[in-house]
Structure formats: C-alpha cells, structure tokens
Amino acid sequence: MKNLFKNYYPFHRILINKYHVRPVLKEIIELSHGNVLDIGCGEKPFYKFVKHKVDKYIGLDHPDTPHPKENIDVFSTAYSIPFPENHFDVAILTQVIEHLEEPQKALTEIHRVTKKGGNLIIAWPFLYPVHEAPRDFYRYTNYGMKALAEMSGFEVQKMVPVSGFWVTIFGFISLYIFGKSKYIYLCLSPLILLLFGFCLLLNLVDRNKNSNSKWTWNYYAILKKKE
C-alpha cells in the first residue's frame, strides 16, 4: 500500500504550488541580489533559481529541524543570526514565522542583519491547519503582520492575500480527506477532481478574490528596512 501512494499527488498540492509557491518565488527571483539569507531554509528550494544573480546565498536553519539537513549552511535560530549588522541585501522567511514563539524578536534580529534599504520577503499561513505540531504557534492577519513588521523597524512595501474563499475551502476539504485516509482519497478522486474544477470555476467569477483577505489560505509580503 505504501508504494501505491509513494508518488501520489493530491489536488491541494496543485493549489499550494499555484497560490503559495509561485507568487513568492517570483518575488524572490526579482528581488534577490548581493548577499541573501534564507531563514528556515530546509532544502533551500529557492537557491537554484537565483544562484546565478547573487554573490552569496546562506541557508540558515534550526539544529533540530525535522527537514533534511544536507543543504543547510548555518545551524542557528532566527533569534541569534551569527552575522554582523547590515550584512544582507535580502532576507527570506517563508512559512517559518508561525513556528516561532517570539516572532517580533526574530523580525528584530532579521532587521539587524539586513542592510538599509534591503528587503525581507516573508510568507505565512492564515486559514491553514496546524502543521509540524507541536511547533505551530500563531496565525497572523495582514493587520497583525503589519504591526509586527513596523515594531521591528520594517516598512511594508507590499502585502498580498494569495487566495479567496473557493480556493481556500477546497484546500481544507482536500487536506482533510487526504489526512484521514489516502486510500479513501484515491477512491474519491473523481468526485474530488469534480469539486476541484467547480471551485476553480467559482474562483474565476469571484469579484472579491483579489481584495477580500478574510478567506485567504496564505499571505506574502515585501518588507523594507528604512534607509
């Protein structure tokens, strides 16, 4: 049975790629230059896209990370980054801040090592189930993240909710069934695919999808260290 699901691709993974990974990757490719710090880097998935345009790309992660450690350059925490002030042109913090007990302390430390005028590219879940338990502590509205950013010395350049109601609701349904039983998910795949198409169609005609952040699955933002 394990081999049956080894390469199985649930439909919500398509949404994660389209509404979560691609928009953030686009910003990372556009903004990366000079020295880049990827905090909570895991397997450093962004590095291959920007290695030709940066001087240095440092992947930092916690020594006890549950992810593979082969690509990590520095083992430390977001609270104690072992680099001098004003060292990095760009910092990346994607799907990490919800796992930090002291988010403002982490943002303040990132602010310290970022150059004046440098950017922090940050992404975080909003309407999304608990994951990597027990180290999943917070969910942030756009207002909450703006407050955290400004208290840490950053200016918000852009803050984007990545999905509306219909994408989010399908994500919950797909995640729930897949988490309950991969076998049931496989059996129900035709119905789930039909629901998937229906939700995407409704998403196309949803007038509020780009402005209504109440139902977003995820956010990303570009924060700038003041000159």
C-alpha positions as CSV (number, residue, x, y, z in Angstrom):
1,M,0.0,0.0,0.0
2,K,2.9,2.4,0.7
3,N,4.2,2.0,-2.8
4,L,0.7,2.9,-4.1
5,F,0.9,6.4,-2.5
6,K,4.6,7.0,-2.9
7,N,4.3,9.3,-5.9
8,Y,0.6,10.2,-5.4
9,Y,-0.2,13.9,-5.9
10,P,-3.3,15.2,-4.0
11,F,-5.1,18.0,-5.7
12,H,-4.4,20.6,-2.9
13,R,-0.7,20.3,-3.9
14,I,-1.6,22.0,-7.2
15,L,-3.1,24.9,-5.2
16,I,0.0,25.1,-2.9
17,N,2.2,25.4,-6.0
18,K,0.0,27.9,-7.8
19,Y,-1.2,30.2,-4.9
20,H,1.7,29.8,-2.5
21,V,5.0,28.8,-4.1
22,R,4.8,30.6,-7.5
23,P,4.0,34.2,-6.3
24,V,6.7,34.1,-3.6
25,L,9.2,32.6,-6.0
26,K,8.5,35.3,-8.5
27,E,9.3,38.0,-5.8
28,I,12.5,36.1,-4.7
29,I,13.8,35.9,-8.3
30,E,13.0,39.6,-8.9
31,L,14.5,41.0,-5.7
32,S,17.5,38.7,-5.0
33,H,20.9,40.2,-5.4
34,G,24.1,40.6,-3.4
35,N,24.0,38.7,-0.1
36,V,20.9,36.6,0.5
37,L,19.9,35.0,3.8
38,D,17.2,32.2,3.7
39,I,16.0,31.6,7.3
40,G,14.4,28.3,8.0
41,C,15.8,27.2,4.6
42,G,15.1,23.5,4.8
43,E,16.3,22.1,1.5
44,K,17.0,25.6,0.0
45,P,14.4,25.2,-2.8
46,F,14.9,28.8,-4.0
47,Y,18.6,28.7,-4.4
48,K,18.7,27.1,-7.8
49,F,16.6,29.9,-9.2
50,V,18.8,32.8,-8.1
51,K,22.3,31.4,-7.7
52,H,23.4,33.0,-11.0
53,K,22.4,36.5,-9.8
54,V,23.6,36.6,-6.2
55,D,27.1,37.0,-4.6
56,K,26.3,34.8,-1.6
57,Y,23.3,32.7,-0.6
58,I,23.2,31.5,3.0
59,G,20.7,28.9,4.2
60,L,20.1,29.0,7.9
61,D,18.0,26.6,9.9
62,H,17.5,25.3,13.4
63,P,19.8,22.4,14.5
64,D,16.6,20.4,15.4
65,T,14.8,21.0,12.1
66,P,12.7,18.0,11.0
67,H,13.7,18.6,7.4
68,P,16.8,17.2,5.6
69,K,20.0,19.0,6.7
70,E,22.3,18.4,3.7
71,N,21.8,21.9,2.2
72,I,21.9,23.9,5.4
73,D,24.9,26.3,5.6
74,V,24.5,27.6,9.1
75,F,22.8,26.0,12.1
76,S,21.3,28.6,14.3
77,T,18.0,30.3,15.2
78,A,16.1,33.3,13.9
79,Y,16.7,34.9,17.3
80,S,20.5,34.7,17.0
81,I,21.8,35.1,13.5
82,P,25.6,34.8,13.5
83,F,26.3,37.6,11.1
84,P,27.2,41.3,11.6
85,E,24.7,44.2,11.2
86,N,23.8,45.4,7.7
87,H,25.2,42.3,6.1
88,F,22.4,41.0,3.8
89,D,20.7,42.7,0.9
90,V,17.7,40.3,1.0
91,A,16.3,38.0,3.7
92,I,13.8,35.3,3.1
93,L,11.4,34.0,5.7
94,T,8.7,31.8,4.1
95,Q,6.4,29.6,6.1
96,V,8.5,29.9,9.2
97,I,7.2,32.7,11.4
98,E,4.1,30.7,12.6
99,H,6.6,28.3,14.1
100,L,8.4,30.9,16.2
101,E,7.5,31.5,19.8
102,E,8.8,35.1,19.7
103,P,8.1,36.5,16.3
104,Q,8.9,40.1,17.0
105,K,12.3,39.1,18.4
106,A,13.0,37.2,15.2
107,L,12.0,40.1,13.0
108,T,14.1,42.5,15.0
109,E,17.1,40.2,14.6
110,I,16.5,39.9,10.8
111,H,16.2,43.7,10.7
112,R,19.6,43.9,12.4
113,V,21.5,41.8,9.8
114,T,19.7,43.4,6.8
115,K,21.2,46.3,5.0
116,K,19.5,49.7,5.0
117,G,17.1,49.7,2.0
118,G,17.2,45.9,2.0
119,N,14.2,43.6,1.7
120,L,12.6,40.9,3.8
121,I,10.4,38.5,1.7
122,I,8.0,36.8,4.1
123,A,5.2,34.4,3.7
124,W,2.9,32.8,6.2
125,P,-0.3,30.8,6.5
126,F,-3.6,32.3,7.6
127,L,-6.5,29.8,7.1
128,Y,-4.5,26.6,7.2
129,P,-4.5,23.6,9.6
130,V,-2.0,23.1,12.3
131,H,1.2,21.5,10.9
132,E,4.6,20.4,12.2
133,A,3.0,20.1,15.7
134,P,3.7,20.9,18.4
135,R,5.8,23.8,16.9
136,D,3.0,25.7,15.3
137,F,2.1,28.7,17.4
138,Y,0.4,31.5,15.5
139,R,-1.8,32.7,12.6
140,Y,-1.5,36.4,11.5
141,T,-3.9,38.7,9.8
142,N,-2.5,41.3,7.5
143,Y,-3.0,43.9,10.3
144,G,-1.1,41.7,12.8
145,M,1.8,41.2,10.4
146,K,1.9,44.9,9.6
147,A,2.1,45.8,13.3
148,L,4.9,43.2,13.9
149,A,6.9,44.5,10.9
150,E,6.6,48.1,11.9
151,M,7.5,47.4,15.6
152,S,10.6,45.7,14.3
153,G,11.7,48.6,12.1
154,F,10.4,47.5,8.7
155,E,8.2,49.3,6.2
156,V,5.5,47.3,4.4
157,Q,6.1,47.7,0.6
158,K,3.5,45.1,-0.4
159,M,1.2,42.6,1.4
160,V,-0.8,40.1,-0.7
161,P,-3.5,37.6,0.2
162,V,-3.0,34.8,-2.2
163,S,-6.4,33.1,-2.4
164,G,-10.1,33.7,-1.9
165,F,-12.9,31.7,-0.4
166,W,-13.3,29.0,-3.1
167,V,-9.6,28.1,-3.3
168,T,-9.3,28.0,0.5
169,I,-12.4,25.9,1.0
170,F,-11.3,23.3,-1.5
171,G,-7.9,23.2,0.1
172,F,-9.5,22.5,3.5
173,I,-11.6,19.7,2.1
174,S,-8.8,18.1,0.2
175,L,-6.4,18.3,3.1
176,Y,-9.0,16.9,5.5
177,I,-9.8,13.8,3.3
178,F,-6.1,13.1,2.5
179,G,-5.2,13.4,6.1
180,K,-7.9,11.0,7.2
181,S,-7.1,8.3,4.6
182,K,-5.0,8.3,1.5
183,Y,-6.9,5.2,0.3
184,I,-10.3,7.0,0.7
185,Y,-8.8,10.0,-1.1
186,L,-7.8,7.8,-4.0
187,C,-11.2,6.2,-4.2
188,L,-12.9,9.6,-4.1
189,S,-10.5,11.2,-6.6
190,P,-13.1,11.5,-9.4
191,L,-15.5,13.4,-7.1
192,I,-12.7,15.5,-5.6
193,L,-11.5,16.4,-9.1
194,L,-15.0,17.5,-10.0
195,L,-15.2,19.6,-6.8
196,F,-11.7,21.0,-7.7
197,G,-12.9,22.1,-11.1
198,F,-16.1,23.6,-9.6
199,C,-14.2,25.6,-7.0
200,L,-11.7,26.9,-9.6
201,L,-14.6,28.0,-11.8
202,L,-16.3,29.8,-8.9
203,N,-12.9,31.4,-8.1
204,L,-12.8,32.9,-11.6
205,V,-16.1,34.7,-11.1
206,D,-15.5,35.7,-7.5
207,R,-15.4,39.5,-7.6
208,N,-13.8,39.7,-4.2
209,K,-11.0,37.2,-4.6
210,N,-8.2,39.8,-5.0
211,S,-9.3,42.2,-2.3
212,N,-11.0,40.1,0.3
213,S,-8.3,38.8,2.7
214,K,-10.7,37.3,5.1
215,W,-10.6,33.9,3.4
216,T,-7.0,33.7,2.2
217,W,-5.1,30.5,2.6
218,N,-1.8,32.3,2.8
219,Y,-0.2,35.8,2.7
220,Y,3.1,37.1,1.4
221,A,4.7,40.5,2.0
222,I,7.7,42.5,1.0
223,L,9.2,44.4,3.9
224,K,11.9,47.1,3.6
225,K,14.5,48.2,6.1
226,K,14.3,52.0,6.3
227,E,17.1,53.9,4.6
